[in-house]
């Protein structure tokens, strides 16, 4: 088995069929397995999964059953434990040399994965970067920055991370990468449960552990925008506390010296996001959150970006509240 596709599912009956249909063409490849992890959906997601499996395998599913398997599709039901644990379940039940994650409200261009499978096994990297776009009601838009192949292909780890630092936004999604399963298991790169924006924490550990990288051209991943029930982009006290926890946890990690400044640049970006969302109108952060956020400003000085270093004295002089408002005023220029 060369590739395991892990899809966590929770109450996405409106989008799941499109997601599964986008994956379907690659399932004719016997070296690909699809792992569907139903995380306790209360809507019609399970029925959609069964109909899809029946269509692919021409067999009838057993009912009831928490685990349902065809030659290259595994269906696993678990009580609601969150996206992170659903992904972890997928990892533990995977057999592929590589793993790719797909959120069930998004969809893909599977030709990019077919291109990956056609490549020689020799010198296959730990991580393969893939392109992604935003999808909103039939309209496609870019995130503003694309990977530059020359800064990834046949480059050292230091050069790759240096190239990624040119992105304004930290490329921390778990869904726009193909990852070697051996690395995930060896380095225990499982997702932390009950944490908002778990991809950020996971990606920091991934970048620290991986040694070789590659890139595949082509538009691969389509992030669906505008979902009213989506947690992405929703600001709450829980999301602020989770991001603060992630930053504190990563600030204590021991990074390799030659890549430390680049990883701190990624953390610094997320730190500024934290200050930005702490000033949201519907949020009132208590003194402890502000104190902890203020303490983390040291990360800016460890970054390789001058603009982040220049923000350090502003926070020191004016505190996190005023700095957050300043960041809102100049949003998009950092």
C-alpha positions, 0 to 999 in steps of 0.5 A: 500500500502506497497511500492512505487517504484519511477523511474525518467526518462529522455532520457534513451531509451537505458536502460529503458527497462532493468530497468523496466523489473527488476522491473516487477516481484514485480508488481504482489504484490498488495501492491506495486506501481510503479511511473514513472516520465517522466521528459520531455524526448525527445527520445523514453522513453515515448513510452517504458513506455506506452508499458510496462504499456500496457504489465502489465495491458493489457490496452491501454493508453490514448493519450495525457495525462500527468497522466496515471494510472493502478491499481499499476502503475502511469505514470506522465509526467512533463516538464524537471525539473531535477532528484531531482524534478522528485523524489519529484513528485514521493514522492508527488504521492506515497501511500506506507508506504515505498519508494525506488528510482531507477534511470532509467539507472540502474536495480535491483534484485527485490527479495530483495524487495520481502524479505522486503515485507515478513517481519513483520510490527512490529518494521519496521525501518526508513531506510533499507540499501541495497547492491549495485554493479557496472555494466559495459557491463555485468561485476559486481564489488564491491565498495570495502566495504559492509555493516556489518549486525552486525553494523546495525541490532538491533543497536542504531543510534550512533552505526549505524553511527559509523559503516558507518564511516568505509567506505572510501566513504560516503554511500550517494546514495538515491537508496540503501535505503528503506525509511519510507514515513512518515519520508520523509513527516514529516521531509520534506526530499525532494530533492533540485532542480538544485543541482549536487550530490543532494543525498549527501545533502539529505542523510545528512538530512536523517541520521540526522532525522532517528532514526532506521535502518535495513539492507537486505542481497543480491545484490540489486542495479546495478549501470550502469557504462560507460554511455557517457551522464551520469553526474555522475563522470563528473567534471565541474565548476557547479559540483564544485559550487554545491558540495561547496554549499552542504558543506556550507549548511550542515556545518550550520546544527544543528546535534544531539551532539551524532552523530555530529562527524560521520556526519562531517566525511561524510562531510569531505570525500566530502570536500576532494573530492571537493579539489581533483576535484578542481585541474582537468586540465579542471577547473580553480577555481576563488579566491572566490571558493578557499576562500570558500573551504579554510574556510570549512576546519574546518569540518575536525576537527569536524570529528571522523577520525584522518586522516581527522584531520591531513589534517587540518594543511596541508590546513592551511599551503599550501592552497587548491591548493597544498592540492588538488594535494597532495590528487591526489598523494595519492588517495585511501589511505584516 
